[in-house]
Amino acid sequence: MIETAEEFVRLRNSPDPREYRRAVMEEAPFQVWKEVVDRYPEERLWVAQNKTVPLAVLETLIDDPDIRVRVMVAMKRKLSPGLLERLAHDAHESIRMRVARHRNTSRETLESLRCDAWSEVRATVEDRLGGQADVSPP
């Protein structure tokens, strides 16, 4: 387990592949993640990349000014439908596309993306919904 924000930063920047893997795979207490996000903004992308990062931390990263962080958040398999709904309103089309493709995106969110400004998002939504005009929740 990663015990401190400093340890995470050290592991993430280590030239040793074993240590670098720890930064990607190991858990850390919520407070450690919060401290990394608050004190080391340049490491937020790597916090989002961690396989064990809690949803509460991902929720704080949804509004990150760095698109790379938001893209990484949008790619997380464990995202809840509520978090995906928030991401569906992102200004960047690649984030909305990831929401349209995400397996946990609710039908309601997909319905809202049917009117997306980008035709590729609309086409992805139509494929996922099978061209159904009215889709009710599961």
C-alpha positions as CSV (number, residue, x, y, z in Angstrom):
1,M,0.0,0.0,0.0
2,I,1.1,3.5,-0.8
3,E,1.3,5.4,2.5
4,T,2.1,9.0,1.6
5,A,1.7,11.5,-1.3
6,E,5.5,11.8,-1.5
7,E,5.8,8.0,-1.8
8,F,3.3,8.0,-4.7
9,V,5.2,10.8,-6.5
10,R,8.5,9.0,-5.9
11,L,7.1,5.7,-7.3
12,R,5.5,7.4,-10.3
13,N,8.8,9.1,-11.2
14,S,11.0,6.1,-10.5
15,P,13.2,4.7,-13.3
16,D,12.6,1.2,-11.8
17,P,9.7,-0.5,-13.6
18,R,8.7,-2.3,-10.4
19,E,8.3,0.9,-8.5
20,Y,6.5,2.6,-11.4
21,R,4.1,-0.4,-11.5
22,R,3.3,0.1,-7.8
23,A,2.1,3.7,-8.6
24,V,-0.3,2.2,-11.1
25,M,-1.5,-0.9,-9.2
26,E,-1.4,-0.2,-5.5
27,E,-4.0,1.2,-3.2
28,A,-3.6,4.3,-1.1
29,P,-5.8,5.7,1.7
30,F,-8.2,8.4,0.5
31,Q,-6.3,11.1,2.3
32,V,-3.1,10.2,0.3
33,W,-5.0,10.6,-3.0
34,K,-6.5,13.9,-1.8
35,E,-3.0,15.2,-0.8
36,V,-1.5,14.2,-4.2
37,V,-4.3,15.9,-6.1
38,D,-4.1,19.1,-3.9
39,R,-0.3,19.4,-3.6
40,Y,1.0,17.8,-6.8
41,P,-1.3,18.9,-9.7
42,E,1.1,17.6,-12.3
43,E,0.5,14.1,-10.9
44,R,-3.3,14.2,-11.3
45,L,-3.2,12.3,-14.6
46,W,-1.3,9.5,-12.8
47,V,-3.7,9.4,-9.9
48,A,-6.5,8.9,-12.4
49,Q,-4.5,6.1,-14.1
50,N,-4.1,4.2,-10.8
51,K,-6.2,1.0,-11.0
52,T,-7.5,1.3,-7.4
53,V,-8.3,4.9,-7.1
54,P,-11.7,5.4,-5.4
55,L,-14.7,6.9,-7.2
56,A,-14.7,9.8,-4.7
57,V,-11.2,10.8,-6.0
58,L,-12.3,10.4,-9.7
59,E,-15.3,12.6,-8.9
60,T,-12.9,15.4,-7.9
61,L,-10.9,15.0,-11.1
62,I,-14.0,15.2,-13.5
63,D,-13.6,19.0,-13.6
64,D,-9.8,19.1,-13.9
65,P,-8.6,21.8,-16.3
66,D,-6.3,19.3,-18.0
67,I,-8.2,17.4,-20.7
68,R,-5.8,14.5,-20.3
69,V,-6.9,14.0,-16.7
70,R,-10.6,14.1,-17.7
71,V,-10.0,11.6,-20.6
72,M,-8.3,9.2,-18.2
73,V,-11.2,9.6,-15.8
74,A,-13.7,8.9,-18.6
75,M,-11.9,5.7,-19.5
76,K,-12.3,4.2,-16.0
77,R,-14.4,1.0,-16.1
78,K,-15.8,1.6,-12.6
79,L,-17.4,4.9,-13.3
80,S,-21.0,5.2,-12.0
81,P,-23.8,6.3,-14.3
82,G,-24.0,9.6,-12.3
83,L,-20.3,10.4,-13.0
84,L,-20.8,9.5,-16.6
85,E,-23.8,11.9,-16.8
86,R,-21.6,14.7,-15.6
87,L,-18.9,13.8,-18.1
88,A,-21.5,13.8,-20.9
89,H,-21.6,17.6,-20.5
90,D,-17.9,18.1,-21.0
91,A,-16.9,20.7,-23.5
92,H,-14.5,18.4,-25.2
93,E,-15.9,16.0,-27.8
94,S,-13.5,13.2,-27.1
95,I,-14.8,13.0,-23.5
96,R,-18.4,12.9,-24.7
97,M,-17.4,10.1,-27.1
98,R,-15.9,8.1,-24.3
99,V,-19.2,8.5,-22.4
100,A,-21.1,7.4,-25.5
101,R,-19.0,4.2,-25.6
102,H,-18.8,3.5,-21.9
103,R,-20.5,0.3,-20.7
104,N,-21.9,2.0,-17.6
105,T,-23.6,4.9,-19.4
106,S,-27.3,5.0,-18.6
107,R,-29.9,5.0,-21.3
108,E,-31.0,8.5,-20.1
109,T,-27.5,9.8,-20.7
110,L,-27.2,8.2,-24.1
111,E,-30.5,9.7,-25.0
112,S,-29.2,13.2,-24.0
113,L,-26.1,12.5,-26.3
114,R,-28.4,11.9,-29.3
115,C,-28.4,15.6,-29.8
116,D,-24.6,16.1,-29.4
117,A,-22.9,18.7,-31.5
118,W,-20.5,16.1,-32.9
119,S,-21.9,13.7,-35.5
120,E,-19.5,10.9,-34.4
121,V,-21.0,11.0,-30.9
122,R,-24.5,10.9,-32.3
123,A,-23.7,8.0,-34.5
124,T,-22.1,6.0,-31.6
125,V,-25.2,6.6,-29.5
126,E,-27.5,5.5,-32.3
127,D,-25.4,2.3,-32.7
128,R,-25.6,1.6,-29.0
129,L,-29.3,2.3,-28.8
130,G,-30.1,0.4,-32.0
131,G,-31.8,3.3,-33.6
132,Q,-34.7,3.1,-31.0
133,A,-36.7,6.3,-30.9
134,D,-37.8,5.9,-27.3
135,V,-35.6,4.0,-24.9
136,S,-36.8,3.5,-21.4
137,P,-34.5,2.8,-18.4
138,P,-33.4,-0.8,-17.7
